[in-house]
């Protein structure tokens, strides 16, 4: 039987994951961009200023988006 490699998470990554997990869903459960109920994909966190462009993980830089709006923001063409 082949062993599955254990993926180690650095302390910095673990801290970031814990901080992101603290950000609550919107009370009304709606997309913060279009105001609609999410489809089967649910809501996901989206960085307004990308982390690669020095964006933070703080609530002021995060928005909850439905799958459709998240795909639009990321430039993903839906079929």
N, C-alpha and C positions, 0 to 999 in steps of 0.2 A: 504494500500500500504506500502510495506517494504522500509525503507530508506536505501540508499546505504551509507556505512560508508565513511567518508572523510579521505583520507590517508594524514596524515601530513608529510611534508618533513622538516627535520631539516635544520638549516641555513647552516651547513657544507655540507649536501647533495645538497642543492640548489646551493651553490657556486661551487661545483664540477660539477654539471650538466651544469652550465653556462660556466665554463672553457672548458669542453669537447665540447660544442656546437660551440665554437670559432674555433676549428680545422677544416680547410677547406678540402674538398675532393681533391684528386689529380686532377690537371688541365686536364690531358688526360682521366680521368675517368676509368683508368685501375687498376687492382689489383697490389699492390706493391710487391707481392711475385712472381706471375706467369706471370704478364704482360698482362693477358687476360681481355676481357670485362666481367663484372659480369653477372651471370645468373639471374633468376627471384628474387633471394634473395638480389641482389644489393651488395653494399660494406658496410662493418661494421668495426668499430674501434676495434683493438686488441692490448692488452697490451703485449709488448715483455717480460717484467719482470712483472709477475702477481702482482696485488696490495697486495695480501696476502703475497707476498714475498718482501714487501717494495718497489714495483715498483711505479713510479710516474704517474701522469696524464699528464705529459708534452709531447710535440710533439716528443721529442727524444725517448720516450718510447712507442709511438703509431705507428701503421702501419694500413693502409687501406687494408682489404682483401676481396676477393670475398667469396661467401658462401662456395664453395668447399674447398678453402684454410683455411678458418676460422674453418670449421669442422675438417680438418686434424690437425690444430694447437691445437684444444681443445680435440682431441682424440675421436671425435664422428664418429662412423662407419655409413657410408651412405648406404642406401639400394640399 
